Amino acid sequence: MDVTIPLPDEAATRALGARLGRFLRAGDVVALSGPLGAGKTTLARAAIEAATGRTEAPSPTFGLVETYEAPGFTLWHFDLYRLEKAEEVYELGLEEALDGGALLIEWPERIAALLPPETLLIRLTPEMAGRRALVRGGEEWSARIEGLYASGRGSL
């Protein structure tokens, strides 16, 4: 299922991230794709805050991964921009994260072949003053994608 969501400003990107954070559960893998400055980290931080209540979420650009405790699961935030080889993601704890955690992965293209088939893709594309999000997921995501989009129709 594909849904395109217009995000006219940073507040709309944060709102989408917050809705995503409220939908996250153990076992979810969310790939956040797009060019530099597209809003991946903004969306991820809002999702982390909504899922965990933590208002400060440092970007994992230099450490490559940060973890947060959410009710019922650990939320892993990967930023793979500086990853040199896909296999290096295992040293960052990918297998542990996939075993019952929820994952937000920036720059998922670096490990595309290692992502589970049920990964939810959110591709952010800048346009004019804002951006748009293409949200793509399989059957297991259909109802939640509809809810993600439906819950924000009036505010985006």
C-alpha positions in Angstrom: 0.0 0.0 0.0 1.3 3.5 -0.9 0.1 6.7 0.5 1.5 10.2 -0.2 1.3 12.7 2.6 2.0 16.4 1.9 4.2 18.0 4.7 4.1 21.7 4.0 6.4 22.6 6.9 8.5 21.2 9.7 5.5 21.1 12.1 3.7 18.8 9.7 6.8 16.5 9.6 6.9 16.4 13.4 3.2 15.7 13.5 3.7 12.7 11.1 6.6 11.5 13.3 4.5 11.8 16.4 1.6 9.7 14.8 4.2 7.1 13.7 5.6 7.0 17.2 2.2 6.2 18.7 1.7 3.4 16.2 5.1 1.7 16.8 5.3 -1.7 18.4 7.9 -4.4 18.9 9.0 -6.0 15.7 8.5 -2.9 13.5 11.2 -1.7 11.1 10.8 1.7 9.6 13.1 2.9 6.9 13.4 6.7 6.6 14.8 7.6 3.2 15.5 10.8 1.4 18.3 13.3 0.6 20.3 15.3 3.2 18.0 17.9 4.8 14.7 16.1 3.8 13.5 15.8 7.4 14.4 12.2 8.4 15.9 13.2 11.8 13.1 15.6 12.5 10.5 12.8 11.8 12.5 10.3 13.9 12.9 12.6 16.9 9.1 13.2 16.9 8.5 9.5 16.7 10.9 8.8 19.6 9.3 11.4 21.7 5.8 10.0 21.1 6.8 6.4 21.7 9.0 7.0 24.8 8.1 10.4 26.2 11.7 11.4 25.9 11.9 15.0 24.7 15.7 15.0 24.0 16.9 12.6 21.3 20.4 13.2 20.0 21.0 12.4 16.3 22.9 9.2 16.0 25.0 10.6 13.1 28.3 10.1 14.9 27.5 7.1 17.1 25.4 5.5 14.3 22.8 4.2 16.8 20.9 5.3 19.9 18.5 3.2 21.9 15.4 4.3 23.9 13.1 2.4 26.2 9.4 2.5 25.2 6.6 0.6 26.9 7.1 -3.0 25.9 10.1 -2.7 23.6 13.4 -1.0 23.0 13.4 1.6 20.2 16.5 1.6 18.1 17.4 4.7 16.0 20.1 4.0 13.4 21.7 6.7 11.2 23.7 4.8 8.6 25.0 7.8 6.6 28.6 7.1 7.7 28.4 3.3 7.4 31.1 2.1 5.0 30.0 -1.5 4.5 26.5 -3.0 5.0 27.9 -5.8 7.2 29.1 -3.2 9.7 25.5 -2.8 10.9 25.8 -6.1 12.7 28.4 -4.6 14.9 25.9 -1.9 15.8 23.4 -4.4 17.1 21.1 -5.0 14.2 20.3 -8.6 15.1 19.6 -7.7 18.7 17.4 -4.8 17.5 15.4 -7.1 15.2 14.8 -9.5 18.0 11.9 -7.8 19.7 12.8 -4.1 19.2 11.4 -1.4 17.0 13.7 0.2 14.5 13.9 3.6 12.9 16.6 3.5 10.2 17.9 6.6 8.4 19.8 6.0 5.2 18.4 2.4 4.9 19.8 2.2 1.3 23.1 1.3 2.9 21.7 -2.0 4.2 18.8 -2.6 1.8 19.5 -6.3 1.2 19.5 -6.8 5.0 16.1 -5.3 5.7 13.2 -7.6 6.5 10.6 -7.7 3.7 7.9 -6.2 6.0 9.9 -3.0 6.5 7.8 0.2 6.3 9.4 2.8 3.9 8.9 6.5 4.5 10.6 8.4 1.7 10.8 12.1 2.3 11.1 14.4 -0.8 11.7 18.1 -0.5 9.4 20.3 -2.5 9.0 24.0 -2.5 8.9 25.2 1.2 8.0 21.8 2.6 8.3 18.1 1.6 6.1 15.1 0.9 6.3 11.7 2.4 5.7 8.5 0.4 4.7 5.8 2.9 4.9 2.3 1.5 4.3 -0.9 3.4 3.0 -4.4 2.8 -0.2 -6.0 3.9 0.9 -6.1 7.6 1.1 -2.3 7.5 -2.1 -1.5 5.6 -4.4 -0.7 8.5 -1.7 1.2 10.3 -0.8 3.3 7.2 -4.4 4.1 6.7 -4.6 5.2 10.4 -1.3 7.2 10.1 -2.8 9.1 7.1 -6.4 9.3 8.3 -5.4 10.7 11.7 -3.6 13.6 10.2 -5.8 14.5 7.3 -7.1 17.6 8.9 -3.8 18.9 10.2 -1.5 18.4 7.2 
